[in-house]
Amino acid sequence: MSRIAFLGLGSMGSRMAANLLAAGHEVRVWNRTPAAAERLVEAGATTGQSPRAAARGADFVMSMVTDDDASSSVWTDPETGAIAGLSPHSTVIEMSTVSPHWIASLSQHVTASGARFLDAPVAGTLPQAEGRQLIFFVGGDQEAFEAVKPVLGAMGATIHHIGPTGYGLLFKLAVNGLLAVQIAAIAETLGLLSKSGMDASKAMAILATLPIASPAGSGMGQLMVQRDFKPRFKVGLMAKDLRYAIETATARRTDLPVVGSARKVFEAARDSGAADDNVTAVAKLYD
């Protein structure tokens, strides 16, 4: 079993760290709010007083935080950053959905310290994190990927090696763009049908049987008609991911007009007060 440092114990991270413990790994955790670690400590984890302290002596150091700023603070803070606690044998695994620009910078910082680096964002929300059904998109060296597969396997069901460093993150942004487009389209479709007098529940039941419907889209549509906005993947986080996707496309001199339209929908929902609701809450825009 491996010595693992897990940094960031939000809704996703706490579940992922718990699965590492259940698999028999030695897990040291850190969170900006220490109270978030209490249940994991009861289950056998230890705590680090800072990311740097948590990373010291670990074989694998993982981060699951919200955005570029949070990731930068975890890894590169001059007083507490985890990079200064890495050993030459350590492998860093950044699982947060951040920007490709930051992944490139973080990779340089990590490899300059002598450690190895992988980006490994996930597809899946709270039920998948709980049930070890996450899908990992990994970017980085093949040898490092093979070494980390058993560890990722304690948290997920499928592990894809997408390509070199940064490709895992780029692929994740593309996946979320496709998901966002579907959610936005279903929300406005149900809004149109409802305002035309059609029963939204019946409409969604029929739509879900058609070849045009994806499993993810159908599931999101069902949550919309049930008015289920309990957070699994928050509106604010999707808006952030779409911003990163658009910025990445602009830097590569290409355009994402459809994803850009979805971004406006999610930002409107965020700004209307639904930032902490599930992504299905974009349906509220058509009430």
C-alpha positions, 0 to 999 in steps of 0.5 A: 500500500502507498503513502498518500497525501490528499489536499482538499476535502470538499464534497468530492475530495472527502469521498475520494480520500475515504475510498483510499482509506478503505482500500488500505492506503496510508492517507494524510489529509489537509483542508483549509477548514480543518473540521472537514478532516474529522470523519476521515481521521476517525476512519484512520487518516492523519492530518497535516498542518499545511499542504507542505506538511501533508506532502512530506514523505508521501509517495503520491500527493493529490489535490482536489480543489476548486480552481486555479487560485486554490490550486496555486495556493495549495502547491506554490504558497511560499510558506505552506505550499506542497511542492516544498514538501515533495520528495524526489520519489513523489508523484503529484496528481492534480485532479482539480478542474483548472486551466491548461495554462495553470497545469503547464505552469504547475507541471514545471514547478513540480518537475523542477523539484525532481518529482513526477507530475500527472493531471487527472481530472474526473468525470462524475459527481457525488454518487460516482465519487461515493461509489468508486465510479469516477472516470479519470482523464490522465495526462502525463508520462506513460511510466508515471501513469502506470504507477498511479493506476492502482491508486486511482483505481481505488477511487474510480471505475475507468482510467484513461491515459489521454496523452502528454501533460495537460491533455487530461485537463483539456479533455475534461474541459471538452467533456464539460462543454458537451455536457453544458450544451446538452443541459442548457438545450434541455432546460430551454426545450422544457421551458418552451414546451411547458409555457406552451401548455405541455406537461414537462414530465410527459415531454421529458419521458418521451424525449428520453426514448428518442435517439437524440437523447444521451443518458446524461442529458436524459438524467439531467432532464429528469432532475429538472422536471422533478425540480431537483436542484440538490448540489452534485455539480454546482452551477458556479463550478460549471460556469468556471469550467466553461470560462476556462474552455473559452479562454483555452480556445481563444489562446489557441486561435479557435472559437467555441460559439456553442459552448460560449452560448452555454456559458452565458446560460450558466453565468446567468443562472449563477448570477441569479442566485443559483451558484451553489445549486446543481447544474440542473438549476438552469431550468429556473431561468425558464420558470 
